[in-house]
Amino acid sequence: MAEAIDYDAFRREVTEFALTRCPPEFRRLVAESRKLSRKVWAPWQRILFEHGWGAPGWPKEYGGTGWDHRQRHIFDEVMAECDCPPQYHHGLRHIGPVIIAFGSEEQKRRFLPGILDGSVWWCQGYSEPGAGSDLASLRTTARREGDEYVVEGQKTWTSHAHEADWMYTLVRTSKEAKKQQGISLLLIPLDTPGITIRPIATIDGWHHVNEVFLDNVRVPVANRVGEEGQGWTYGKFLLDRERLGGANVAPILKNLGRTRDLVAAELNGEADRLKREMLDQRLLAAEAELLGAQALGQEAIAAVMDGRPLGLLPSVLKLSTSHAMQRVSDVALDVVGERLAPRFRRVDAGGPNAEAPGIEWVQNYLYGRVRTIYGGSSEVQKNVIARQLFGF
Ligand SMILES: Cc1cc2nc3c(=O)[nH]c(=O)nc-3n(C[C@H](O)[C@H](O)[C@H](O)COP(=O)(O)OP(=O)(O)OC[C@H]3O[C@@H](n4cnc5c(N)ncnc54)[C@H](O)[C@@H]3O)c2cc1C
C-alpha cells in the first residue's frame, strides 16, 4: 500500500526550500511586481531542476516530480506566498507536454532535458498578420525539399522570441479544402539563416513581443512533431495547456492581497472612507471569482494528471482568471493612477525606478490588457464554451 502523504510536512519542506534556495534578488523583483526576463527565469529553473522539482506537471518518467494534485497545489501556493518567480511556460507547459504526447523518442531525448534544466528557451510562432483568432487561416508555408522544409512567411506577437533559442511553429504544408487541414507543427531553431526578429512596441513599455520573418528558412524534416498535416490537432492540444495557465490562481491571489494593502495604505483617511470601501468591495468580488477558479483549477490539474478530457475547463479558466486579474489591476489604477499614470515612461525588466516609485502598478495595469487577448481572446473563449455547451 502507498504511504500516506504528510501534506503539512510537505508544505514546510517547500517553504524552507523557497526561502533558502530562491535568490533574495529574484524574490525582491517578484515582490515589487517587476517584469522578469530569461536572466531570472533560467537560473531559477536550474535551481528547481537540480532539486528534482523542475517539472511538477510532467510524468515522472520524463523528469516530473510524481506529486499528486494536492502537492502540486501546495507547491504553487507556497511559491506565490514566498514571491518566487513563476516557471517560464513556453517549454514546460506548452511544447514540452506536446513533445511528450506526440513527439518521437528521438525528439523527447533531444528537447526535454533543455526545457527541464532551463538551458533552452522556447517561444510560440502561431499568430500571423491576418491569423489570430482565426488561427487556421495561417499562411506561412513549408515546402518539402528532400529531408528539409523550406519555410516562408511571417509570425507576429511572438512573445520572448528575442530571448528564445527555438520557436514551435504552425505552418501550412499543403492546401486543403478545410483550412484546419494541411497544417504541421515544426520546431525551428531561431539562429537558422533567413530568420529576422523585430521588436513590437507595446503600451506597457516592456519589450516582450516581436515580429518574426521567415525567408527561405531550411528546417530538417526531423524537426516536425507528429504527422505532416496533423498540426492543428497538436496545436489545439497545446492551446488547451496554455489556457490552463489560469489553473494556478495563487500568484493572482497574492497580487490581490498586495492591492488590498495598497488600498489600505493610500486611502487611510476618513475623507477616503467611501472610496476605500468601494474598492474593497471590488476586490472582494474579484477574490470570490478567483476562489471559484482555484477550485476549477485543481479539478483541471487532476484531470490532466488522470488523462481525463478537459472539456470546458481551459476556456472557463482562461476567461474567468484573465478578467479577475484585470479587475484587480483596475482597482490599483484607481488608487495610484491619477498621481502616477501621467509619469509613466518605459520601465524595463528589473530596472531602477527611483524617479516614480510604485510606477509598476501602472505598468501592470497596462500590461494586463493583454490577458483577455493572448492565448485566444475572451470573445473566442465564449464561442468555444457556447459551442461545447449548445453544440453550434
Ligand atoms: C502581448 C501579446 C502577446 C502575444 N503572444 C503571442 C505569442 O507568443 N505567440 C503567438 O502565436 N501569438 C501571440 N499573441 C497573439 C494572440 O494570440 C492574438 O493577438 C489573439 O489570438 C487575437 O488575434 P488578433 O490579434 O489577430 O485579433 P483578431 O483575431 O483580429 O480579433 C480582433 C477582435 O475581434 C474579436 N473576434 C475575432 N473573431 C471573433 C469571433 N469569431 N467572434 C467574436 N469576436 C471575435 C476578438 O476577440 C478581438 O476583440 C500575443 C498577443 C499579444 C497582444
The ligand as an SDF file (V2000), in Angstrom:
LIG
                    3D

 53 58  0  0  0  0  0  0  0  0999 V2000
    1.0590   40.9040  -25.8960 C   0  0  0  0  0  0  0  0  0  0  0  0
    0.6670   39.7510  -26.7660 C   0  0  0  0  0  0  0  0  0  0  0  0
    1.4110   38.5920  -26.7170 C   0  0  0  0  0  0  0  0  0  0  0  0
    1.1150   37.5400  -27.5880 C   0  0  0  0  0  0  0  0  0  0  0  0
    1.9350   36.4400  -27.6170 N   0  0  0  0  0  0  0  0  0  0  0  0
    1.7780   35.5430  -28.6200 C   0  0  0  0  0  0  0  0  0  0  0  0
    2.7540   34.5120  -28.8270 C   0  0  0  0  0  0  0  0  0  0  0  0
    3.7190   34.3730  -28.0770 O   0  0  0  0  0  0  0  0  0  0  0  0
    2.5890   33.6740  -29.8790 N   0  0  0  0  0  0  0  0  0  0  0  0
    1.5240   33.7630  -30.7350 C   0  0  0  0  0  0  0  0  0  0  0  0
    1.4320   32.9600  -31.6510 O   0  0  0  0  0  0  0  0  0  0  0  0
    0.5870   34.7340  -30.5640 N   0  0  0  0  0  0  0  0  0  0  0  0
    0.6950   35.6230  -29.5350 C   0  0  0  0  0  0  0  0  0  0  0  0
   -0.2220   36.6240  -29.3820 N   0  0  0  0  0  0  0  0  0  0  0  0
   -1.2950   36.7520  -30.3730 C   0  0  0  0  0  0  0  0  0  0  0  0
   -2.6660   36.4790  -29.8070 C   0  0  0  0  0  0  0  0  0  0  0  0
   -2.8810   35.1060  -29.6820 O   0  0  0  0  0  0  0  0  0  0  0  0
   -3.6630   37.1660  -30.7840 C   0  0  0  0  0  0  0  0  0  0  0  0
   -3.4940   38.5570  -30.6350 O   0  0  0  0  0  0  0  0  0  0  0  0
   -5.0800   36.7660  -30.4590 C   0  0  0  0  0  0  0  0  0  0  0  0
   -5.3190   35.4320  -30.8070 O   0  0  0  0  0  0  0  0  0  0  0  0
   -6.0960   37.6910  -31.2050 C   0  0  0  0  0  0  0  0  0  0  0  0
   -5.7970   37.7260  -32.5700 O   0  0  0  0  0  0  0  0  0  0  0  0
   -5.6450   39.1180  -33.3410 P   0  0  0  0  0  0  0  0  0  0  0  0
   -4.7170   39.9800  -32.5560 O   0  0  0  0  0  0  0  0  0  0  0  0
   -5.2890   38.8010  -34.7480 O   0  0  0  0  0  0  0  0  0  0  0  0
   -7.0670   39.7960  -33.2580 O   0  0  0  0  0  0  0  0  0  0  0  0
   -8.3940   39.4180  -34.1620 P   0  0  0  0  0  0  0  0  0  0  0  0
   -8.4190   37.9550  -34.3040 O   0  0  0  0  0  0  0  0  0  0  0  0
   -8.2750   40.2560  -35.3990 O   0  0  0  0  0  0  0  0  0  0  0  0
   -9.5120   39.9250  -33.2380 O   0  0  0  0  0  0  0  0  0  0  0  0
   -9.8950   41.3050  -33.1290 C   0  0  0  0  0  0  0  0  0  0  0  0
  -11.1060   41.3850  -32.2110 C   0  0  0  0  0  0  0  0  0  0  0  0
  -12.2140   40.6670  -32.7970 O   0  0  0  0  0  0  0  0  0  0  0  0
  -12.7010   39.6880  -31.8770 C   0  0  0  0  0  0  0  0  0  0  0  0
  -13.0970   38.4900  -32.6170 N   0  0  0  0  0  0  0  0  0  0  0  0
  -12.3700   37.8440  -33.5490 C   0  0  0  0  0  0  0  0  0  0  0  0
  -13.0350   36.7590  -34.0140 N   0  0  0  0  0  0  0  0  0  0  0  0
  -14.2050   36.7210  -33.3410 C   0  0  0  0  0  0  0  0  0  0  0  0
  -15.3310   35.8420  -33.3590 C   0  0  0  0  0  0  0  0  0  0  0  0
  -15.3650   34.7690  -34.1580 N   0  0  0  0  0  0  0  0  0  0  0  0
  -16.3730   36.1010  -32.5210 N   0  0  0  0  0  0  0  0  0  0  0  0
  -16.3450   37.1830  -31.6990 C   0  0  0  0  0  0  0  0  0  0  0  0
  -15.3200   38.0660  -31.6470 N   0  0  0  0  0  0  0  0  0  0  0  0
  -14.2550   37.8300  -32.4360 C   0  0  0  0  0  0  0  0  0  0  0  0
  -11.5420   39.3900  -30.9540 C   0  0  0  0  0  0  0  0  0  0  0  0
  -11.9870   38.9360  -29.6890 O   0  0  0  0  0  0  0  0  0  0  0  0
  -10.8790   40.7650  -30.8410 C   0  0  0  0  0  0  0  0  0  0  0  0
  -11.5420   41.5340  -29.8810 O   0  0  0  0  0  0  0  0  0  0  0  0
    0.0110   37.6540  -28.4700 C   0  0  0  0  0  0  0  0  0  0  0  0
   -0.7770   38.8180  -28.4780 C   0  0  0  0  0  0  0  0  0  0  0  0
   -0.4570   39.8660  -27.6590 C   0  0  0  0  0  0  0  0  0  0  0  0
   -1.2860   41.1140  -27.7370 C   0  0  0  0  0  0  0  0  0  0  0  0
  1  2  1  0
  2  3  1  0
  2 52  2  0
  3  4  2  0
  4  5  1  0
  4 50  1  0
  5  6  2  0
  6  7  1  0
  6 13  1  0
  7  8  2  0
  7  9  1  0
  9 10  1  0
 10 11  2  0
 10 12  1  0
 12 13  2  0
 13 14  1  0
 14 15  1  0
 14 50  1  0
 15 16  1  0
 16 17  1  0
 16 18  1  0
 18 19  1  0
 18 20  1  0
 20 21  1  0
 20 22  1  0
 22 23  1  0
 23 24  1  0
 24 25  2  0
 24 26  1  0
 24 27  1  0
 27 28  1  0
 28 29  2  0
 28 30  1  0
 28 31  1  0
 31 32  1  0
 32 33  1  0
 33 34  1  0
 33 48  1  0
 34 35  1  0
 35 36  1  0
 35 46  1  0
 36 37  1  0
 36 45  1  0
 37 38  2  0
 38 39  1  0
 39 40  1  0
 39 45  2  0
 40 41  1  0
 40 42  2  0
 42 43  1  0
 43 44  2  0
 44 45  1  0
 46 47  1  0
 46 48  1  0
 48 49  1  0
 50 51  2  0
 51 52  1  0
 52 53  1  0
M  END
$$$$
